[in-house]
Amino acid sequence: SNKYKLKKKHSLIKDLVSPYLSSDYKHLQKNIAYHLEYTLPQTTRNLNLFGTYLATSYTVRDRLLQLSHDTQKYYTEKKVKTACYISIEYLMGRFLQNAVLNLNLEEEYGEALAGLGYGLEDIYDQEQDPALGNGGLGRLAACFLDTLATHNYPAWGYGLRYNYGLFKQSVDVEGDQVEKTDVWLQFPYPFMIENHFIRIPIGFYGSIETYVDQKTKGTRFKWHPSEYVIAQANDILIPGYGTDNTNTLRLWSCRPIQELDFKKFSLGDFKGASEKRLNAENITNVLYPNDNEMAGKELRFKQQYFLVAATLQDIIRRLKEQKRTIYELPDFAAVQLNDTHPTLAIPELLRVLLDEEMLTWDEAWDITQRTFSYTNHTILPEALERWPVKLISHLLPRHMQLIEAINWKFLENFSENNKESGKLRKKLSLIENSRDTLVRMAWLAIVGSHKVNGVSDIHTNILKDKVFKDFHKIYPKKFINVTNGVTPRRWLHACNPKLSELITATLNSNEWIYDLTHLSKLREHADNEEFQLKWAAIKLFNKKKLQKYVKRELKIDIGYKDVVYDIQIKRIHEYKRQLMNIIGSISYYSDLLKMDPKKRKEMPKRVSFIAGKAAPGYFVAKKIIKLINCVSKVINTDPEIGDVFKVIYLPNYSVTLAELLIPATDVSEHISTPGTEASGTSNMKFVLNGGLILGTLDGANLEIMKNSGEENVFAFGITKEKVDQVKQNNIEKGAYNLMDEKMKNAINLIENGTFGNIENYQGLIEELKGVDRYILGHDFAPYMEAMDRVMQTYQKPQKWWKMSILGCAGSGWLSSDRTIKEYAENIWEIKPCPLPKIESEKQLG
Ligand code: T68
């Protein structure tokens, strides 16, 4: 039979390729040479670092392809339930090192490349970061993918392949942020594989046809889009650490239905001939560069629909390929909505089930709710998505109709009879009647999902008690907490190899790499002087690496021995309070200047690093960057200060830069106004690498304090419950009147022009003196006091390193492995499905 022949062909091909993929170093070398010779266009020119990086990457990709084929085949045989993570952003970071480590081929590749005259590190360094995300939300998705593969969960990631990632940032002579397009695809990216077999048509605009279903005599609807584009699949294969399971991240790029309009072309209208192509390509052209803010642009809305429509068709196609019925969808796939950006998946699935599969409303709604779940990442009102009804009706008329139907059926449960329930209906309505009529996407996501989760304890409580209070009353069981986590593979094992080695040697096992709870055994070494010295020596080594980078890139000389490296790295946002940090530096600078020179020289030394991008349209954030740079210039060139204190702004923050900074950090700042940072995830990465936290009672800081011990965190400031009162006082009495004297003095220095023209900072200062929404004035004194504690503690090495070790020892629960286990068990109901070991020669080292 045909089936038999196909099976035979499969095994024939496998037999033919498997010797090719053997992984001793000689073989790898042959494979690299093969790709240099036959895959790249010109061997003579490719015999350089970059060409060798490409060829090496192709050999890794070959191996991943085979593992991925085996994985998909095995999952299909086992009829497993799959998690599908839909996210409009993935902040993956570099791929090559991660893949080589996860495949456990570092030694072999090192040897193979050495034989060709190259160092593995230099080859790794050739790769560009694919910057298809903004910040925490996108990076979380990337950590989840690593964990899902490592722990053998059947899972898919779905996202968009933007032509241009997040902009590249530099700083001009005036200290302003300059944005440049990130053309990451100008060179081949070997780890992304265009899948020519998966091309899916996506409709927009058009009209709705109404007709009577002859069988049921009920009314049915059909959407006739007036425009189509194609969703083209681009696959990135995600290897797990120490396992053969290799999952897929499928990124859609938008193509036109027709590449060129020949009619227009032959009439000489060359521009018109390509118009449709350009319009289509536009959809996946750029990543919107906002973090924690809604960009209310039509093109963004199109991106969102394009992503979910392609993804759902892909999932349903795979379901049907397995000869399963549409009723089985919730047992086939658990679809997670990463924030509200993919919420249109809810009306889209409903449309497919009603208009194409011809299910009844009740059947379709039941399947929809059982399929989806939704993660909220922010409570900032400016970030909660609301889209105009007018815009939705125009672009997706049938979806708007369905959203109205969902709303109507949902509100039916709440009578209109009295004033109270009338008020409640208004609050619960998916459609808001303000100046514009708007759809509240979070409301839609809550109603259409079976589970809604926040990303830290405090954040989930705020969702339940405040932001989604009325929904929580109606569906108390729907809301759960799943605290974020980070992958220990990238964020310790790969980025801090020396610490990784020390931990493995101390615990006598490398099991911690995939079961991080083993770190707790480091506790017994926390007081051990010899161990402390080793631990401290590694920090010093990592600091030296950073010091060299600063010298090379910024031409600034900083010390690293007996100098505290204090770091705040994250997107620039008012709520994250980088402004408080830099005003703190101004204040400290002014204190230093007032000191007796002899005493000043003896002060403990500190370098304060700040890095992070501002959204190009976020005027205030850009002014904060300018202030940081201008302050840095004054302090760093002041001969009175010398090496006692330096302020360094590092441009173009990225995953790769974070991998250099985090292992080199003594203390990191997570100083958001209580109640504003949903979780934060870099705080977790620092603790994992023996960095201490200087932080507010916000987000995951609180849980870190609980698990690593309060005494091992430099915490300061008020609880979130007290914030409203402080804000109220600011409004009533004027923030300036309540402001700390030292902060007033620092602001005075800005105003008298010490850091350049005051006009630049007028807006920043007016806000601080007026309402001060993020209560910097109130928190300034405790912040400075906490920094002082940091500096004092650093003078007592035994105490410091003990804190550092205990922090790390208590960070087992910070692994995204723990997070994903909770998603798998409490939301998705999926189980690990490891490939049998026989299928590969690879063993864990
Ligand atoms: C972050 N959110 C949270 N948003 O700020 C952070 N927003 O506390 C949390 O740890 C992290 O998510 C993971 O849960 C974001 O990063 C965005 O990037 C974003 C992007 C587009 C629109 C709105």
Residues whose N, C-alpha, C, O or C-beta is under 5 A from the ligand:
A	BS01	T68	N134 G135 G136 L137 G138 L140 N290 D291 N292 E293 H377 V455 E677 A678 S679 G680 T681
